[in-house]
Amino acid sequence: MTKKEKTYSLNLSLGDKTYKGKGETMLEALKDLKMPVKIMSKAILTISDGERSYGLDYLPLKTKRLFWKNAQPILAKQFMMLLGKVKQ
């Protein structure tokens, strides 16, 4: 019997473009997101673990923070809390 691997996915919608990231952990999925050339408008971030999904509206500054290396582990844990996978 094989164990089904859990994959996390992130979809970032900026205007008419969509950027996707997937990984075995939320941090890997966040690091897999490709950084857009310019972030000038609101974005919609959808996080999913296969069972649940959650959508967030982000302003441009908060969207840019998704790609800061020091902020990514903190954001990954916050996303896991939203999905109900980690207790505070």
PDB file of N, CA, C and O in Angstrom, chain B, residues numbered from 101:
ATOM      1  N   MET B 101       0.849  -1.166   0.000  1.00  0.00           N
ATOM      2  CA  MET B 101       0.000   0.000   0.000  1.00  0.00           C
ATOM      3  C   MET B 101       0.903   1.241   0.000  1.00  0.00           C
ATOM      4  O   MET B 101       1.803   1.357   0.832  1.00  0.00           O
ATOM      5  N   THR B 102       0.663   2.145  -0.917  1.00  0.00           N
ATOM      6  CA  THR B 102       1.460   3.362  -0.980  1.00  0.00           C
ATOM      7  C   THR B 102       0.707   4.503  -0.305  1.00  0.00           C
ATOM      8  O   THR B 102      -0.518   4.599  -0.366  1.00  0.00           O
ATOM      9  N   LYS B 103       1.469   5.337   0.322  1.00  0.00           N
ATOM     10  CA  LYS B 103       0.889   6.480   1.004  1.00  0.00           C
ATOM     11  C   LYS B 103       0.766   7.633   0.008  1.00  0.00           C
ATOM     12  O   LYS B 103       1.731   7.966  -0.679  1.00  0.00           O
ATOM     13  N   LYS B 104      -0.398   8.230  -0.069  1.00  0.00           N
ATOM     14  CA  LYS B 104      -0.607   9.338  -0.990  1.00  0.00           C
ATOM     15  C   LYS B 104       0.069  10.588  -0.435  1.00  0.00           C
ATOM     16  O   LYS B 104      -0.165  10.993   0.704  1.00  0.00           O
ATOM     17  N   GLU B 105       0.921  11.190  -1.279  1.00  0.00           N
ATOM     18  CA  GLU B 105       1.623  12.388  -0.852  1.00  0.00           C
ATOM     19  C   GLU B 105       0.687  13.584  -0.890  1.00  0.00           C
ATOM     20  O   GLU B 105      -0.102  13.742  -1.822  1.00  0.00           O
ATOM     21  N   LYS B 106       0.782  14.411   0.115  1.00  0.00           N
ATOM     22  CA  LYS B 106      -0.037  15.622   0.177  1.00  0.00           C
ATOM     23  C   LYS B 106       0.710  16.733  -0.540  1.00  0.00           C
ATOM     24  O   LYS B 106       1.881  16.986  -0.255  1.00  0.00           O
ATOM     25  N   THR B 107       0.050  17.382  -1.450  1.00  0.00           N
ATOM     26  CA  THR B 107       0.661  18.501  -2.147  1.00  0.00           C
ATOM     27  C   THR B 107      -0.122  19.771  -1.839  1.00  0.00           C
ATOM     28  O   THR B 107      -1.353  19.784  -1.818  1.00  0.00           O
ATOM     29  N   TYR B 108       0.613  20.804  -1.607  1.00  0.00           N
ATOM     30  CA  TYR B 108       0.032  22.112  -1.359  1.00  0.00           C
ATOM     31  C   TYR B 108       0.200  22.944  -2.616  1.00  0.00           C
ATOM     32  O   TYR B 108       1.199  22.823  -3.326  1.00  0.00           O
ATOM     33  N   SER B 109      -0.782  23.788  -2.885  1.00  0.00           N
ATOM     34  CA  SER B 109      -0.687  24.627  -4.074  1.00  0.00           C
ATOM     35  C   SER B 109      -1.085  26.059  -3.742  1.00  0.00           C
ATOM     36  O   SER B 109      -1.936  26.315  -2.889  1.00  0.00           O
ATOM     37  N   LEU B 110      -0.438  26.983  -4.448  1.00  0.00           N
ATOM     38  CA  LEU B 110      -0.723  28.404  -4.331  1.00  0.00           C
ATOM     39  C   LEU B 110      -0.985  28.948  -5.725  1.00  0.00           C
ATOM     40  O   LEU B 110      -0.228  28.669  -6.655  1.00  0.00           O
ATOM     41  N   ASN B 111      -2.046  29.718  -5.875  1.00  0.00           N
ATOM     42  CA  ASN B 111      -2.352  30.389  -7.136  1.00  0.00           C
ATOM     43  C   ASN B 111      -2.417  31.883  -6.858  1.00  0.00           C
ATOM     44  O   ASN B 111      -3.202  32.333  -6.024  1.00  0.00           O
ATOM     45  N   LEU B 112      -1.597  32.643  -7.553  1.00  0.00           N
ATOM     46  CA  LEU B 112      -1.562  34.089  -7.405  1.00  0.00           C
ATOM     47  C   LEU B 112      -2.084  34.707  -8.693  1.00  0.00           C
ATOM     48  O   LEU B 112      -1.467  34.568  -9.749  1.00  0.00           O
ATOM     49  N   SER B 113      -3.220  35.388  -8.606  1.00  0.00           N
ATOM     50  CA  SER B 113      -3.826  36.024  -9.781  1.00  0.00           C
ATOM     51  C   SER B 113      -3.571  37.520  -9.731  1.00  0.00           C
ATOM     52  O   SER B 113      -4.024  38.215  -8.822  1.00  0.00           O
ATOM     53  N   LEU B 114      -2.838  37.999 -10.722  1.00  0.00           N
ATOM     54  CA  LEU B 114      -2.539  39.427 -10.865  1.00  0.00           C
ATOM     55  C   LEU B 114      -3.055  39.880 -12.212  1.00  0.00           C
ATOM     56  O   LEU B 114      -2.455  39.578 -13.244  1.00  0.00           O
ATOM     57  N   GLY B 115      -4.156  40.600 -12.212  1.00  0.00           N
ATOM     58  CA  GLY B 115      -4.733  41.049 -13.474  1.00  0.00           C
ATOM     59  C   GLY B 115      -5.178  39.870 -14.319  1.00  0.00           C
ATOM     60  O   GLY B 115      -6.050  39.104 -13.910  1.00  0.00           O
ATOM     61  N   ASP B 116      -4.586  39.720 -15.492  1.00  0.00           N
ATOM     62  CA  ASP B 116      -4.965  38.619 -16.384  1.00  0.00           C
ATOM     63  C   ASP B 116      -3.978  37.459 -16.329  1.00  0.00           C
ATOM     64  O   ASP B 116      -4.131  36.489 -17.071  1.00  0.00           O
ATOM     65  N   LYS B 117      -2.970  37.541 -15.462  1.00  0.00           N
ATOM     66  CA  LYS B 117      -1.971  36.478 -15.367  1.00  0.00           C
ATOM     67  C   LYS B 117      -2.129  35.711 -14.062  1.00  0.00           C
ATOM     68  O   LYS B 117      -2.531  36.270 -13.042  1.00  0.00           O
ATOM     69  N   THR B 118      -1.807  34.422 -14.112  1.00  0.00           N
ATOM     70  CA  THR B 118      -1.871  33.567 -12.937  1.00  0.00           C
ATOM     71  C   THR B 118      -0.525  32.881 -12.753  1.00  0.00           C
ATOM     72  O   THR B 118       0.035  32.322 -13.697  1.00  0.00           O
ATOM     73  N   TYR B 119      -0.017  32.930 -11.539  1.00  0.00           N
ATOM     74  CA  TYR B 119       1.253  32.288 -11.197  1.00  0.00           C
ATOM     75  C   TYR B 119       0.936  31.159 -10.226  1.00  0.00           C
ATOM     76  O   TYR B 119       0.158  31.337  -9.289  1.00  0.00           O
ATOM     77  N   LYS B 120       1.548  29.988 -10.454  1.00  0.00           N
ATOM     78  CA  LYS B 120       1.237  28.816  -9.641  1.00  0.00           C
ATOM     79  C   LYS B 120       2.499  28.266  -8.987  1.00  0.00           C
ATOM     80  O   LYS B 120       3.593  28.323  -9.548  1.00  0.00           O
ATOM     81  N   GLY B 121       2.311  27.736  -7.788  1.00  0.00           N
ATOM     82  CA  GLY B 121       3.394  27.075  -7.073  1.00  0.00           C
ATOM     83  C   GLY B 121       2.852  25.832  -6.393  1.00  0.00           C
ATOM     84  O   GLY B 121       1.757  25.851  -5.832  1.00  0.00           O
ATOM     85  N   LYS B 122       3.621  24.751  -6.443  1.00  0.00           N
ATOM     86  CA  LYS B 122       3.236  23.495  -5.793  1.00  0.00           C
ATOM     87  C   LYS B 122       4.418  22.938  -5.026  1.00  0.00           C
ATOM     88  O   LYS B 122       5.574  23.186  -5.370  1.00  0.00           O
ATOM     89  N   GLY B 123       4.110  22.174  -3.967  1.00  0.00           N
ATOM     90  CA  GLY B 123       5.164  21.553  -3.189  1.00  0.00           C
ATOM     91  C   GLY B 123       4.602  20.589  -2.169  1.00  0.00           C
ATOM     92  O   GLY B 123       3.402  20.576  -1.896  1.00  0.00           O
ATOM     93  N   GLU B 124       5.494  19.777  -1.606  1.00  0.00           N
ATOM     94  CA  GLU B 124       5.085  18.824  -0.574  1.00  0.00           C
ATOM     95  C   GLU B 124       4.793  19.531   0.743  1.00  0.00           C
ATOM     96  O   GLU B 124       4.016  19.035   1.559  1.00  0.00           O
ATOM     97  N   THR B 125       5.414  20.689   0.948  1.00  0.00           N
ATOM     98  CA  THR B 125       5.123  21.515   2.121  1.00  0.00           C
ATOM     99  C   THR B 125       4.656  22.882   1.634  1.00  0.00           C
ATOM    100  O   THR B 125       4.839  23.230   0.467  1.00  0.00           O
ATOM    101  N   MET B 126       4.065  23.639   2.518  1.00  0.00           N
ATOM    102  CA  MET B 126       3.591  24.965   2.146  1.00  0.00           C
ATOM    103  C   MET B 126       4.766  25.877   1.797  1.00  0.00           C
ATOM    104  O   MET B 126       4.659  26.714   0.900  1.00  0.00           O
ATOM    105  N   LEU B 127       5.882  25.719   2.500  1.00  0.00           N
ATOM    106  CA  LEU B 127       7.055  26.547   2.223  1.00  0.00           C
ATOM    107  C   LEU B 127       7.615  26.249   0.830  1.00  0.00           C
ATOM    108  O   LEU B 127       8.019  27.169   0.120  1.00  0.00           O
ATOM    109  N   GLU B 128       7.643  24.979   0.435  1.00  0.00           N
ATOM    110  CA  GLU B 128       8.106  24.622  -0.908  1.00  0.00           C
ATOM    111  C   GLU B 128       7.190  25.197  -1.979  1.00  0.00           C
ATOM    112  O   GLU B 128       7.656  25.650  -3.025  1.00  0.00           O
ATOM    113  N   ALA B 129       5.892  25.180  -1.720  1.00  0.00           N
ATOM    114  CA  ALA B 129       4.940  25.748  -2.682  1.00  0.00           C
ATOM    115  C   ALA B 129       5.129  27.256  -2.790  1.00  0.00           C
ATOM    116  O   ALA B 129       5.019  27.818  -3.879  1.00  0.00           O
ATOM    117  N   LEU B 130       5.410  27.910  -1.673  1.00  0.00           N
ATOM    118  CA  LEU B 130       5.635  29.354  -1.678  1.00  0.00           C
ATOM    119  C   LEU B 130       6.925  29.706  -2.419  1.00  0.00           C
ATOM    120  O   LEU B 130       6.972  30.690  -3.157  1.00  0.00           O
ATOM    121  N   LYS B 131       7.963  28.906  -2.225  1.00  0.00           N
ATOM    122  CA  LYS B 131       9.228  29.146  -2.925  1.00  0.00           C
ATOM    123  C   LYS B 131       9.132  28.816  -4.408  1.00  0.00           C
ATOM    124  O   LYS B 131       9.924  29.323  -5.202  1.00  0.00           O
ATOM    125  N   ASP B 132       8.179  27.980  -4.794  1.00  0.00           N
ATOM    126  CA  ASP B 132       7.996  27.594  -6.194  1.00  0.00           C
ATOM    127  C   ASP B 132       7.278  28.664  -7.019  1.00  0.00           C
ATOM    128  O   ASP B 132       7.319  28.631  -8.249  1.00  0.00           O
ATOM    129  N   LEU B 133       6.621  29.612  -6.343  1.00  0.00           N
ATOM    130  CA  LEU B 133       5.946  30.708  -7.058  1.00  0.00           C
ATOM    131  C   LEU B 133       6.972  31.557  -7.801  1.00  0.00           C
ATOM    132  O   LEU B 133       8.000  31.930  -7.235  1.00  0.00           O
ATOM    133  N   LYS B 134       6.698  31.858  -9.054  1.00  0.00           N
ATOM    134  CA  LYS B 134       7.567  32.729  -9.834  1.00  0.00           C
ATOM    135  C   LYS B 134       7.198  34.177  -9.549  1.00  0.00           C
ATOM    136  O   LYS B 134       6.019  34.528  -9.492  1.00  0.00           O
ATOM    137  N   MET B 135       8.215  35.016  -9.370  1.00  0.00           N
ATOM    138  CA  MET B 135       7.958  36.425  -9.066  1.00  0.00           C
ATOM    139  C   MET B 135       7.592  37.178 -10.345  1.00  0.00           C
ATOM    140  O   MET B 135       8.312  37.104 -11.341  1.00  0.00           O
ATOM    141  N   PRO B 136       6.469  37.904 -10.314  1.00  0.00           N
ATOM    142  CA  PRO B 136       6.083  38.713 -11.477  1.00  0.00           C
ATOM    143  C   PRO B 136       7.081  39.854 -11.702  1.00  0.00           C
ATOM    144  O   PRO B 136       7.807  40.244 -10.788  1.00  0.00           O
ATOM    145  N   VAL B 137       7.105  40.378 -12.921  1.00  0.00           N
ATOM    146  CA  VAL B 137       8.011  41.469 -13.247  1.00  0.00           C
ATOM    147  C   VAL B 137       7.643  42.722 -12.452  1.00  0.00           C
ATOM    148  O   VAL B 137       8.510  43.353 -11.847  1.00  0.00           O
ATOM    149  N   LYS B 138       6.362  43.079 -12.454  1.00  0.00           N
ATOM    150  CA  LYS B 138       5.883  44.245 -11.714  1.00  0.00           C
ATOM    151  C   LYS B 138       4.633  43.876 -10.941  1.00  0.00           C
ATOM    152  O   LYS B 138       3.770  43.150 -11.435  1.00  0.00           O
ATOM    153  N   ILE B 139       4.548  44.381  -9.734  1.00  0.00           N
ATOM    154  CA  ILE B 139       3.346  44.187  -8.920  1.00  0.00           C
ATOM    155  C   ILE B 139       2.781  45.575  -8.643  1.00  0.00           C
ATOM    156  O   ILE B 139       3.282  46.305  -7.788  1.00  0.00           O
ATOM    157  N   MET B 140       1.738  45.923  -9.374  1.00  0.00           N
ATOM    158  CA  MET B 140       1.184  47.273  -9.268  1.00  0.00           C
ATOM    159  C   MET B 140      -0.301  47.285  -8.902  1.00  0.00           C
ATOM    160  O   MET B 140      -0.873  48.355  -8.694  1.00  0.00           O
ATOM    161  N   SER B 141      -0.927  46.122  -8.822  1.00  0.00           N
ATOM    162  CA  SER B 141      -2.361  46.094  -8.530  1.00  0.00           C
ATOM    163  C   SER B 141      -2.657  45.038  -7.478  1.00  0.00           C
ATOM    164  O   SER B 141      -1.778  44.283  -7.063  1.00  0.00           O
ATOM    165  N   LYS B 142      -3.907  45.004  -7.060  1.00  0.00           N
ATOM    166  CA  LYS B 142      -4.322  44.004  -6.077  1.00  0.00           C
ATOM    167  C   LYS B 142      -4.167  42.606  -6.650  1.00  0.00           C
ATOM    168  O   LYS B 142      -4.215  42.407  -7.864  1.00  0.00           O
ATOM    169  N   ALA B 143      -3.981  41.644  -5.758  1.00  0.00           N
ATOM    170  CA  ALA B 143      -3.815  40.256  -6.170  1.00  0.00           C
ATOM    171  C   ALA B 143      -4.761  39.374  -5.359  1.00  0.00           C
ATOM    172  O   ALA B 143      -5.174  39.730  -4.255  1.00  0.00           O
ATOM    173  N   ILE B 144      -5.090  38.233  -5.922  1.00  0.00           N
ATOM    174  CA  ILE B 144      -5.880  37.225  -5.217  1.00  0.00           C
ATOM    175  C   ILE B 144      -5.014  35.991  -5.074  1.00  0.00           C
ATOM    176  O   ILE B 144      -4.573  35.407  -6.064  1.00  0.00           O
ATOM    177  N   LEU B 145      -4.772  35.599  -3.824  1.00  0.00           N
ATOM    178  CA  LEU B 145      -3.969  34.415  -3.536  1.00  0.00           C
ATOM    179  C   LEU B 145      -4.904  33.317  -3.068  1.00  0.00           C
ATOM    180  O   LEU B 145      -5.672  33.508  -2.124  1.00  0.00           O
ATOM    181  N   THR B 146      -4.843  32.168  -3.723  1.00  0.00           N
ATOM    182  CA  THR B 146      -5.644  31.008  -3.329  1.00  0.00           C
ATOM    183  C   THR B 146      -4.699  29.928  -2.848  1.00  0.00           C
ATOM    184  O   THR B 146      -3.805  29.503  -3.580  1.00  0.00           O
ATOM    185  N   ILE B 147      -4.897  29.477  -1.600  1.00  0.00           N
ATOM    186  CA  ILE B 147      -4.068  28.404  -1.052  1.00  0.00           C
ATOM    187  C   ILE B 147      -4.933  27.156  -0.926  1.00  0.00           C
ATOM    188  O   ILE B 147      -6.118  27.233  -0.604  1.00  0.00           O
ATOM    189  N   SER B 148      -4.317  26.006  -1.188  1.00  0.00           N
ATOM    190  CA  SER B 148      -5.073  24.760  -1.162  1.00  0.00           C
ATOM    191  C   SER B 148      -4.179  23.616  -0.706  1.00  0.00           C
ATOM    192  O   SER B 148      -2.976  23.606  -0.970  1.00  0.00           O
ATOM    193  N   ASP B 149      -4.785  22.650  -0.018  1.00  0.00           N
ATOM    194  CA  ASP B 149      -4.060  21.442   0.370  1.00  0.00           C
ATOM    195  C   ASP B 149      -4.690  20.198  -0.234  1.00  0.00           C
ATOM    196  O   ASP B 149      -4.370  19.086   0.188  1.00  0.00           O
ATOM    197  N   GLY B 150      -5.563  20.350  -1.195  1.00  0.00           N
ATOM    198  CA  GLY B 150      -6.234  19.212  -1.819  1.00  0.00           C
ATOM    199  C   GLY B 150      -7.615  18.981  -1.239  1.00  0.00           C
ATOM    200  O   GLY B 150      -8.524  18.562  -1.956  1.00  0.00           O
ATOM    201  N   GLU B 151      -7.788  19.248   0.047  1.00  0.00           N
ATOM    202  CA  GLU B 151      -9.084  19.082   0.698  1.00  0.00           C
ATOM    203  C   GLU B 151      -9.795  20.426   0.849  1.00  0.00           C
ATOM    204  O   GLU B 151     -10.982  20.554   0.550  1.00  0.00           O
ATOM    205  N   ARG B 152      -9.057  21.406   1.311  1.00  0.00           N
ATOM    206  CA  ARG B 152      -9.616  22.733   1.556  1.00  0.00           C
ATOM    207  C   ARG B 152      -8.890  23.757   0.700  1.00  0.00           C
ATOM    208  O   ARG B 152      -7.737  23.565   0.315  1.00  0.00           O
ATOM    209  N   SER B 153      -9.583  24.839   0.412  1.00  0.00           N
ATOM    210  CA  SER B 153      -8.913  25.963  -0.244  1.00  0.00           C
ATOM    211  C   SER B 153      -9.401  27.255   0.398  1.00  0.00           C
ATOM    212  O   SER B 153     -10.505  27.323   0.940  1.00  0.00           O
ATOM    213  N   TYR B 154      -8.559  28.269   0.325  1.00  0.00           N
ATOM    214  CA  TYR B 154      -8.837  29.528   0.993  1.00  0.00           C
ATOM    215  C   TYR B 154      -8.333  30.645   0.100  1.00  0.00           C
ATOM    216  O   TYR B 154      -7.216  30.568  -0.411  1.00  0.00           O
ATOM    217  N   GLY B 155      -9.137  31.685  -0.099  1.00  0.00           N
ATOM    218  CA  GLY B 155      -8.754  32.808  -0.949  1.00  0.00           C
ATOM    219  C   GLY B 155      -8.492  34.062  -0.137  1.00  0.00           C
ATOM    220  O   GLY B 155      -9.214  34.363   0.814  1.00  0.00           O
ATOM    221  N   LEU B 156      -7.452  34.790  -0.520  1.00  0.00           N
ATOM    222  CA  LEU B 156      -7.064  36.018   0.175  1.00  0.00           C
ATOM    223  C   LEU B 156      -6.874  37.140  -0.827  1.00  0.00           C
ATOM    224  O   LEU B 156      -6.318  36.923  -1.903  1.00  0.00           O
ATOM    225  N   ASP B 157      -7.332  38.350  -0.484  1.00  0.00           N
ATOM    226  CA  ASP B 157      -7.092  39.532  -1.301  1.00  0.00           C
ATOM    227  C   ASP B 157      -5.869  40.244  -0.749  1.00  0.00           C
ATOM    228  O   ASP B 157      -5.790  40.518   0.448  1.00  0.00           O
ATOM    229  N   TYR B 158      -4.917  40.543  -1.623  1.00  0.00           N
ATOM    230  CA  TYR B 158      -3.679  41.186  -1.201  1.00  0.00           C
ATOM    231  C   TYR B 158      -3.478  42.507  -1.918  1.00  0.00           C
ATOM    232  O   TYR B 158      -3.706  42.606  -3.124  1.00  0.00           O
ATOM    233  N   LEU B 159      -3.048  43.528  -1.175  1.00  0.00           N
ATOM    234  CA  LEU B 159      -2.628  44.798  -1.751  1.00  0.00           C
ATOM    235  C   LEU B 159      -1.198  44.635  -2.291  1.00  0.00           C
ATOM    236  O   LEU B 159      -0.524  43.665  -1.945  1.00  0.00           O
ATOM    237  N   PRO B 160      -0.727  45.565  -3.129  1.00  0.00           N
ATOM    238  CA  PRO B 160       0.589  45.389  -3.762  1.00  0.00           C
ATOM    239  C   PRO B 160       1.750  45.168  -2.781  1.00  0.00           C
ATOM    240  O   PRO B 160       2.591  44.306  -3.033  1.00  0.00           O
ATOM    241  N   LEU B 161       1.822  45.914  -1.682  1.00  0.00           N
ATOM    242  CA  LEU B 161       2.938  45.735  -0.749  1.00  0.00           C
ATOM    243  C   LEU B 161       2.918  44.350  -0.112  1.00  0.00           C
ATOM    244  O   LEU B 161       3.962  43.714   0.031  1.00  0.00           O
ATOM    245  N   LYS B 162       1.749  43.890   0.265  1.00  0.00           N
ATOM    246  CA  LYS B 162       1.645  42.569   0.879  1.00  0.00           C
ATOM    247  C   LYS B 162       1.954  41.467  -0.139  1.00  0.00           C
ATOM    248  O   LYS B 162       2.490  40.419   0.220  1.00  0.00           O
ATOM    249  N   THR B 163       1.617  41.704  -1.398  1.00  0.00           N
ATOM    250  CA  THR B 163       1.938  40.741  -2.454  1.00  0.00           C
ATOM    251  C   THR B 163       3.447  40.639  -2.631  1.00  0.00           C
ATOM    252  O   THR B 163       3.974  39.544  -2.827  1.00  0.00           O
ATOM    253  N   LYS B 164       4.144  41.760  -2.565  1.00  0.00           N
ATOM    254  CA  LYS B 164       5.606  41.749  -2.700  1.00  0.00           C
ATOM    255  C   LYS B 164       6.256  40.974  -1.558  1.00  0.00           C
ATOM    256  O   LYS B 164       7.305  40.357  -1.742  1.00  0.00           O
ATOM    257  N   ARG B 165       5.640  41.003  -0.390  1.00  0.00           N
ATOM    258  CA  ARG B 165       6.194  40.282   0.771  1.00  0.00           C
ATOM    259  C   ARG B 165       6.192  38.772   0.574  1.00  0.00           C
ATOM    260  O   ARG B 165       6.962  38.067   1.226  1.00  0.00           O
ATOM    261  N   LEU B 166       5.350  38.269  -0.305  1.00  0.00           N
ATOM    262  CA  LEU B 166       5.339  36.828  -0.579  1.00  0.00           C
ATOM    263  C   LEU B 166       6.684  36.335  -1.093  1.00  0.00           C
ATOM    264  O   LEU B 166       7.010  35.157  -0.946  1.00  0.00           O
ATOM    265  N   PHE B 167       7.469  37.226  -1.694  1.00  0.00           N
ATOM    266  CA  PHE B 167       8.717  36.834  -2.328  1.00  0.00           C
ATOM    267  C   PHE B 167       9.945  37.208  -1.512  1.00  0.00           C
ATOM    268  O   PHE B 167      11.068  36.970  -1.957  1.00  0.00           O
ATOM    269  N   TRP B 168       9.763  37.787  -0.335  1.00  0.00           N
ATOM    270  CA  TRP B 168      10.882  38.076   0.550  1.00  0.00           C
ATOM    271  C   TRP B 168      11.306  36.773   1.230  1.00  0.00           C
ATOM    272  O   TRP B 168      10.474  36.078   1.812  1.00  0.00           O
ATOM    273  N   LYS B 169      12.590  36.442   1.159  1.00  0.00           N
ATOM    274  CA  LYS B 169      13.095  35.171   1.697  1.00  0.00           C
ATOM    275  C   LYS B 169      12.885  35.041   3.212  1.00  0.00           C
ATOM    276  O   LYS B 169      12.578  33.955   3.704  1.00  0.00           O
ATOM    277  N   ASN B 170      13.048  36.140   3.946  1.00  0.00           N
ATOM    278  CA  ASN B 170      12.898  36.077   5.407  1.00  0.00           C
ATOM    279  C   ASN B 170      11.448  35.956   5.843  1.00  0.00           C
ATOM    280  O   ASN B 170      11.176  35.473   6.942  1.00  0.00           O
ATOM    281  N   ALA B 171      10.508  36.386   5.003  1.00  0.00           N
ATOM    282  CA  ALA B 171       9.095  36.355   5.370  1.00  0.00           C
ATOM    283  C   ALA B 171       8.424  35.041   4.983  1.00  0.00           C
ATOM    284  O   ALA B 171       7.360  34.717   5.511  1.00  0.00           O
ATOM    285  N   GLN B 172       9.022  34.284   4.077  1.00  0.00           N
ATOM    286  CA  GLN B 172       8.365  33.083   3.558  1.00  0.00           C
ATOM    287  C   GLN B 172       8.075  32.013   4.620  1.00  0.00           C
ATOM    288  O   GLN B 172       6.974  31.462   4.607  1.00  0.00           O
ATOM    289  N   PRO B 173       8.994  31.688   5.535  1.00  0.00           N
ATOM    290  CA  PRO B 173       8.636  30.685   6.559  1.00  0.00           C
ATOM    291  C   PRO B 173       7.478  31.119   7.455  1.00  0.00           C
ATOM    292  O   PRO B 173       6.651  30.297   7.849  1.00  0.00           O
ATOM    293  N   ILE B 174       7.421  32.404   7.772  1.00  0.00           N
ATOM    294  CA  ILE B 174       6.339  32.924   8.614  1.00  0.00           C
ATOM    295  C   ILE B 174       5.014  32.856   7.870  1.00  0.00           C
ATOM    296  O   ILE B 174       4.002  32.436   8.432  1.00  0.00           O
ATOM    297  N   LEU B 175       5.020  33.269   6.607  1.00  0.00           N
ATOM    298  CA  LEU B 175       3.803  33.220   5.792  1.00  0.00           C
ATOM    299  C   LEU B 175       3.327  31.779   5.604  1.00  0.00           C
ATOM    300  O   LEU B 175       2.126  31.512   5.637  1.00  0.00           O
ATOM    301  N   ALA B 176       4.258  30.860   5.408  1.00  0.00           N
ATOM    302  CA  ALA B 176       3.887  29.452   5.224  1.00  0.00           C
ATOM    303  C   ALA B 176       3.158  28.931   6.454  1.00  0.00           C
ATOM    304  O   ALA B 176       2.168  28.211   6.331  1.00  0.00           O
ATOM    305  N   LYS B 177       3.643  29.291   7.643  1.00  0.00           N
ATOM    306  CA  LYS B 177       2.979  28.846   8.872  1.00  0.00           C
ATOM    307  C   LYS B 177       1.598  29.491   9.012  1.00  0.00           C
ATOM    308  O   LYS B 177       0.654  28.839   9.457  1.00  0.00           O
ATOM    309  N   GLN B 178       1.473  30.771   8.635  1.00  0.00           N
ATOM    310  CA  GLN B 178       0.172  31.441   8.692  1.00  0.00           C
ATOM    311  C   GLN B 178      -0.816  30.781   7.733  1.00  0.00           C
ATOM    312  O   GLN B 178      -1.990  30.623   8.069  1.00  0.00           O
ATOM    313  N   PHE B 179      -0.356  30.397   6.550  1.00  0.00           N
ATOM    314  CA  PHE B 179      -1.233  29.728   5.593  1.00  0.00           C
ATOM    315  C   PHE B 179      -1.677  28.367   6.113  1.00  0.00           C
ATOM    316  O   PHE B 179      -2.817  27.957   5.896  1.00  0.00           O
ATOM    317  N   MET B 180      -0.775  27.665   6.802  1.00  0.00           N
ATOM    318  CA  MET B 180      -1.136  26.370   7.387  1.00  0.00           C
ATOM    319  C   MET B 180      -2.184  26.553   8.487  1.00  0.00           C
ATOM    320  O   MET B 180      -3.073  25.715   8.639  1.00  0.00           O
ATOM    321  N   MET B 181      -2.087  27.631   9.245  1.00  0.00           N
ATOM    322  CA  MET B 181      -3.089  27.919  10.276  1.00  0.00           C
ATOM    323  C   MET B 181      -4.451  28.198   9.639  1.00  0.00           C
ATOM    324  O   MET B 181      -5.481  27.767  10.159  1.00  0.00           O
ATOM    325  N   LEU B 182      -4.457  28.914   8.522  1.00  0.00           N
ATOM    326  CA  LEU B 182      -5.723  29.186   7.822  1.00  0.00           C
ATOM    327  C   LEU B 182      -6.392  27.901   7.354  1.00  0.00           C
ATOM    328  O   LEU B 182      -7.617  27.786   7.370  1.00  0.00           O
ATOM    329  N   LEU B 183      -5.579  26.940   6.941  1.00  0.00           N
ATOM    330  CA  LEU B 183      -6.123  25.665   6.474  1.00  0.00           C
ATOM    331  C   LEU B 183      -6.470  24.729   7.638  1.00  0.00           C
ATOM    332  O   LEU B 183      -7.041  23.659   7.425  1.00  0.00           O
ATOM    333  N   GLY B 184      -6.128  25.128   8.861  1.00  0.00           N
ATOM    334  CA  GLY B 184      -6.458  24.314  10.032  1.00  0.00           C
ATOM    335  C   GLY B 184      -5.513  23.174  10.266  1.00  0.00           C
ATOM    336  O   GLY B 184      -5.882  22.199  10.920  1.00  0.00           O
ATOM    337  N   LYS B 185      -4.292  23.258   9.751  1.00  0.00           N
ATOM    338  CA  LYS B 185      -3.314  22.173   9.897  1.00  0.00           C
ATOM    339  C   LYS B 185      -2.391  22.350  11.086  1.00  0.00           C
ATOM    340  O   LYS B 185      -1.796  21.381  11.556  1.00  0.00           O
ATOM    341  N   VAL B 186      -2.261  23.589  11.586  1.00  0.00           N
ATOM    342  CA  VAL B 186      -1.348  23.874  12.693  1.00  0.00           C
ATOM    343  C   VAL B 186      -2.126  24.607  13.773  1.00  0.00           C
ATOM    344  O   VAL B 186      -2.894  25.524  13.485  1.00  0.00           O
ATOM    345  N   LYS B 187      -1.923  24.200  15.000  1.00  0.00           N
ATOM    346  CA  LYS B 187      -2.537  24.900  16.131  1.00  0.00           C
ATOM    347  C   LYS B 187      -1.623  26.017  16.557  1.00  0.00           C
ATOM    348  O   LYS B 187      -0.408  25.931  16.377  1.00  0.00           O
ATOM    349  N   GLN B 188      -2.195  27.082  17.130  1.00  0.00           N
ATOM    350  CA  GLN B 188      -1.382  28.217  17.575  1.00  0.00           C
ATOM    351  C   GLN B 188      -0.609  27.899  18.808  1.00  0.00           C
ATOM    352  O   GLN B 188       0.125  28.748  19.312  1.00  0.00           O
TER     353      GLN B 188
END
